[in-house]
Amino acid sequence: MATFFNQATLSYNGTVTSSNITAGEIIDVLSVTKNAVSDTYTADSENVYIISIVNTGSSCYRDLTVTDDLGEYNFGESGTAVPLTYSEGSLTYYVNGVAQADPVVVSTSPLTVTGINVPAGGNAMLIYSADTNSFAPLGDEAEIVNTATVSGEGFTPITASETIAYAEGVDLAISKSLSPAAVEENGEVTYTFVIQNFGAVPVEADSNVVFSDTFTPALTELTAEFNGEAWASGTNYAYDPDTGVFTSIDGQITVPAAQFIQNEDTGEWTAQAGVSTIIIKGRLA
């Protein structure tokens, strides 16, 4: 809502007299809000946005243009990066809750949509998805702020922004390899397990991460080590040679947090996972 002021003057015979000052208010009848279905994101995640335009006035607004900057931000001295990629074909358009024909998408970056109508005393809604890409900031306190702008004839463009934050937490993956791949009966084998943490939070002793595997065939003369340090049966792990079930004891698995790096030249982000390794050796029973 804007306030305006006005005053008249009267000049005669070298004399100037002024009227009283009048004040008025311009009532904003068109408003816009923008919301994300989820307030967090990860690398390569799908993010659904809702833009809602409300018209409290007595006249219909026609052929409006809605633009979303898809989170464009500055980096370095003069670079810019766009962390979101519009998912083509995902846009749906509603007026007063009723689905409409798809509006025209004239650009996908920034996302620009034309032909939006908002009836008097009604509302229009746009729902679409955008995927995070390699320019999406990663790591602790990272976020994406993107802004939608509604423009058209008869009013000053209006904007609404939404912020989503990088999902803090643990993000683990594990791979398993066997050496040698072909072994004689009763031969010795080595299993190597690589645990990767792509999350911004490290796995600590109190994270309650438990590693388990069932070796078939079971192993005898089993030994285990974690990150190069020998593990002791009953202290670090439990193993049943009859069933081949191996289980780490609570608090033994730790994995560093990932490191997140932005390329100074291109603006792209990469994640270097934190890594821990378990090596288990034994003879085939």
N, C-alpha and C positions, 0 to 999 in steps of 0.2 A: 504494500500500500504506500503510495507516494503523496506527499502534501505539496500543494502549490499556493503561491501568494500573488496578489495583484494590487496595484495602487494606481490611481489616476491622478493627473496633475492638470491644473487650470492656470493659464498664463494670460495676464492682461495688464497693460500699461506698465510693463517692467516688473510686475509683481507675479509671483508664482505661489499658488496655493495647492496643497495636496489633499486628496481624499483619505478616508480611512483605508486601512489595509484589509482586504478580504482574504480568507483562507479557505481552501477546498481540499478534498482528498480524492485521489483517483483510486478506485477500488479495483484490485486485480481479480478478475473473474476466472482467469486461466492459471492453473497451477500444475506442477509436474513433480512426481516422486519416482525414485529409482531404487529397486531392491534386488539383491541377489538371493537366490533360494538357499545357498550355503554361504556362510561368512568366512569360509576358509578355502584354500586351493592347494594343489600340489603340482608338481611337474606333469604336464600332459593331462591335466584334469579338464573335465567338461564343467562349465559354469553357466547356470541358467539365470537370466536377468529378466526383470519385469519393469517396464516403464508404464506408469499410470498418469494419464492426463485428465484433469477434472475441469469442467466448465460450469461455473456457478452463475453465469450470466444468462441473459434472455435471448441471445443471438448465437447461431451456430458458427463455429470456426471451421472453415473448409480448406482443403488442400494444404495442410500443414506439412512441414519438413521436420523430421526427427533425425538427429545426428548423434552418434556415439563415438567418442574418440578412442575407444577400446584400450584405454589406460595409457595412452602415449605419454612418455616422460623424457626428460633430458638426462643425458649422461656425458661424462667427460666435459670438455670445453665447449663443444658445439654439436655433439651427437644427439640424436633422438632415437627412441626405440618404442615399439608397439608390442606389449606383452600378450595381447589377446588376438585370436584369429576367429572371425565370425564363422560359425558353422552354417554353410550355405544350405538353404532350404528349411532351416529351423524356425524361421519367423512365422508367428501367428498373430492375428490382429482381431481385436474384439471391440465392439461399440455397445455400451450398456449391457455387457456380458454376452452379446450375440456374436458368433464368429462371422467375420467378413471375408470377402475375397482378399487374397494376398496383395498388400500394397507393393509399389514398385521400389526395388532396391537398386538405387543408381550407383552405389559404391559400397564395396565391402571393407575398405580401410581408408578413411574412417567409415564406419557403417552409416549409410545415409539412406533414409526411407522417405518417400514422398507420397502425397495423396491421402494424408491422414485427416479424418473429419471428426470433430467433437461436437455433438449436438448441444443445444441449449439445455442447461440443467442436467447434463449427462457426462459420460466419461468415455475415454478410449484407452485401450490397453495393448501394449506390444510385449510379446514374450518371445525370447530367442536365446540361443546358447552360443557361447564363445569359448574356445579351447585355449588354455595356456600354451604358449610356445616357448622357444629357446630364449626369448627376451624377457620372460617372466622372472622377476627377482626371486631368488631362493635364499633360504636361511632364516636365522633368528631375526625377528622384527621386520622381515620383508613384507611388502603389501602391494596391492594393485588398486589404484584409485582411478576409476573411469567416470567420465561425465557425459551426460546426455543433454542435448540442447534442442528445444522446440522453437521453431521460428515460422513466421508467416506474416500475412498482411494484417495491419491494424493493431499490433501490439509489439512491445519490446521482447526480444528473445528471452526465454526463461530456461534455467538449467537445473539439473539435479545430479548429484554425485553419489557413488556408492564405493565403499572400501571393503575389500576382502584381504585377509591376512594369510600368509604362508602357514600351512598346518604344522605346528610344532609337534614333535613327537618322534617316536621310534619307527623306522621303516626298514624291516629286515628282509633279507633274502639269503638263501643257503644253497650251495652247490656241493656235489659229492663226486669224488674221483677215486678210481681203484688202480693200484699199481702192484704187480703187473696185471694186465688184463687177462692173460692166460697163465695159469699156475698149475704146477703138478699137485697131485693128491698129497694132502698134509703139508703143502708148501706154505711159505710165509707171504702174507699180503699186507699192503698198507692202504688204509682208507684215509683220504684227506678231505676235510670239510672246511670250506671257506664261508664264513658268515660275514655278510656285508650289511652295513647300516647306512641307508640313504637318507635318514632323517636328521633333523637339526638337534636332536636330543640324544646324548650317549646312553648306551645300556650300562647301567650300574649294577652293583651286586644286589641292590634291593629291587631291581626291576623284575625279578622272578621269571627270568628267561630260563627255560629248561631244554636241553638238547637230549634227544633220544633216537635210537636206531635199533633195529632188530637184524642182527647179522645171520644170514642164511647162505651157507652153513655157519653154525656157531664157530666162534674163535676160541682157541686155547692159547695159553701163554700171552694173554692180552696185555698190552701196555698202551698208555694214553698220555698225550701231552697237549697243553693249551698254550698257544703263543710261545712255543719253545720251552715251556716249563713243564716238568713231569707232573702228572696227576697221580694221586694215590687212591687206591680202592677204599671205599668207606669214608674217605675224607672229601674227595672231589667228585667221585662217581660211584655208581653201583652197577655190577654186571653179573648176570646169571648165565654161566657157561652152558647150562642145560637148554635154555630157551634162546640164547643169543641176544637177550634184551640188554641194551646198554642205556643208562640214564644218568645225566649229570645231576648233581645235588644242587638244590637251590643256592643261588648266590655265586655260582662259579663262572657263569658266562658274563663277560663284559665286552662291549664293542664301542669304539670311539664314535662320536658323531661325524657326519659327513662334513666335508669342507666345500664351500660354495664360492665360485670364482666367476667374476664378470670380465669378459674380454674387453680391454680398454679401447680396442679399435672398432670392433663390430657391435659391442654391447650385449653379446650372447652370454648366457649363464651356463655353467657346467657344474655338476656335482661329482666330487671325488669321495666315494663311499669310505666310511671307516671300516676297517677289516680286522677280524680275528680268525684264527685258524686252529682247528682241532685235528690232530693226527693220531690215528688208532692203528696199532699193528697187532698181528697175531697169526697163528697157524690155523688152517682149515681143519675143523674137527672131523 
